[in-house]
Amino acid sequence: MKIILREDYQNLGKSGEIVKVKPGFARNYLIPKKIAYPAKPNYVRMLEEEKRQKFQRQRKEKKIAEALAEKLSSVSVTISVSVGEEDKMFGSVTTQDIGNALKEQGYDIDRRKIVLDEPIKALGIYSVPIKLFPEVEANVKVWVVKE
């Protein structure tokens, strides 16, 4: 049975491709889960319309992300931490802490978008990247100071 994939599917193909699969796999799994359409002309038109809408939605989201990145580039966040002897920090500053500090300033950023290779374990000024969209990234200045 020939089907048109609506989304990328591992070991079958990419979105929009026409592939041949066993009829039971198509009828019982791919079509009910909305992963594929039967390969008929009217479904090709439906797939093209879905692609067009998805492209417009992504373009709109990218514009919003670029505007937010421009605002975030001038933002700096101060995080107070408790320190011991010789300014040694207790614990570390994580993406959760940075996300909470940004939320206090009115920026609701998901902590999973904040890119830290490893938690911050020393006092100082850091430039932390935030991945807002696949091609859009903003840097926020984080000040880690003692209480």
N, C-alpha and C positions, 0 to 999 in steps of 0.2 A: 504494500500500500504506500502511495506517495503522500507526503505531508509537507506543509510549509511551516518552518519553525518560527514562532513568535519571539523567542528569546534564545540566547546562546545556551546550548546544552552540551555538556561534556561528552565526548566520544560520538556525537551525532553531527554537530555543525554549528554554524553561527546563525544569528537572527536573519530571516528572510530567505534562507536557502531551502531548496526543495530536496528532500532526502527520501529514500525508500527504507521503510521499516516493516516489521512483521505486523499484520493487521491487528492482532490482539494487543500488542504493545501500544499501537496508536489509539485504538478504540477504548481500551481500559485504563490507560495511564496518561498519555500525552495530551489527548484532546480534552478529557474531563478536567485535568489540572491546568488547562489553558496554556500549555507550553507550545502547542502546535494547532494548526488548522488543517483540514483535508485540502489536498492540492486541487482546488477548483478556481476558476477565474474570479468569481465574486469574492473569494477569500483573499486573493492577491490584492484586490482593491482595498479591502478592509485593512490588510497589513500595511499598505502604503499610507493610509490615513492615520493609523496608529503611529507609524514612524514620524510622520509630519507633526502630529500633536506632541510626541515625545521630544522632538527637536525644539519646538517652540517653547515647551516647558523648561527644558534645560537651558535654553538661551535666556529666558526670563530669570531663572534661578542664578545664572552666572552674573547677570547684571546686578542683581541684589547683592550677591557675594562680593562683587568688585566695589560696590558702594560701601559695604560694611568694612572691607579691607582698608579702604581709604580712611574711614573714621578710626579704625583700630590702630593704624600706623602712628597716630599721635597720642595714643593712650599709654599711660604708665600706671602700674599697680604696685602698691607697697604692701608687703606681707611681713608682719612682726612675728618673730620666733623667739622662744626662750633659749638662752645660751648658758653654758657653764664656763669653766675656767678656760682662759685663752681664747675666748669667743668660739668655743666648740658648740655646735648646734645639737639640741636634743631632737632626734627625728630628722625629717627632711621636708622639703616643699615639693608637693606632687601636683599633678594636673588638676586634681580635685580642689586643692587650695587656690590655684590660679583661677580656675573656673568660678569658685565662690567669690573671689575678689573682683572678678570682672562683672559678676552678677550684681554685686553691691553698687557698681558704677553704672548699672543699667544695660549691660551687654549680656544677653542670654546666650552664651556659647557652650555647646556640648563639650564636656571634658575630653571626649574621645577625639575631638578635632585639634586639641592642643598637643603639639609634638614635643615631647621631652625624651631624649635618648635614655636618660637615667634621672632619678629625682635629684633636686638641688640640695646639696649637703653643706653649703658654705655661705657665709654672708657675702653680699655684693650685689652688683647690677648685672642682670642677664637679659639677653634678647631672646624671647621665646617665640618660635614660629607657630602660627595657627593656620591649619589647612582648611579653608572655608569651602573650597570646590576643587575638583581635580587640577585645574590650572591656576587657581587663585589662592595666594598665601599672604598672610599679614604677619608682621612682627610686632609683639607687644613687649615693652620694657618692664621687667619685673625687678623691683628693689626688695631685697631680702635684708631686713634690718633687725637688730635685737630689741626686745621689749623694754 
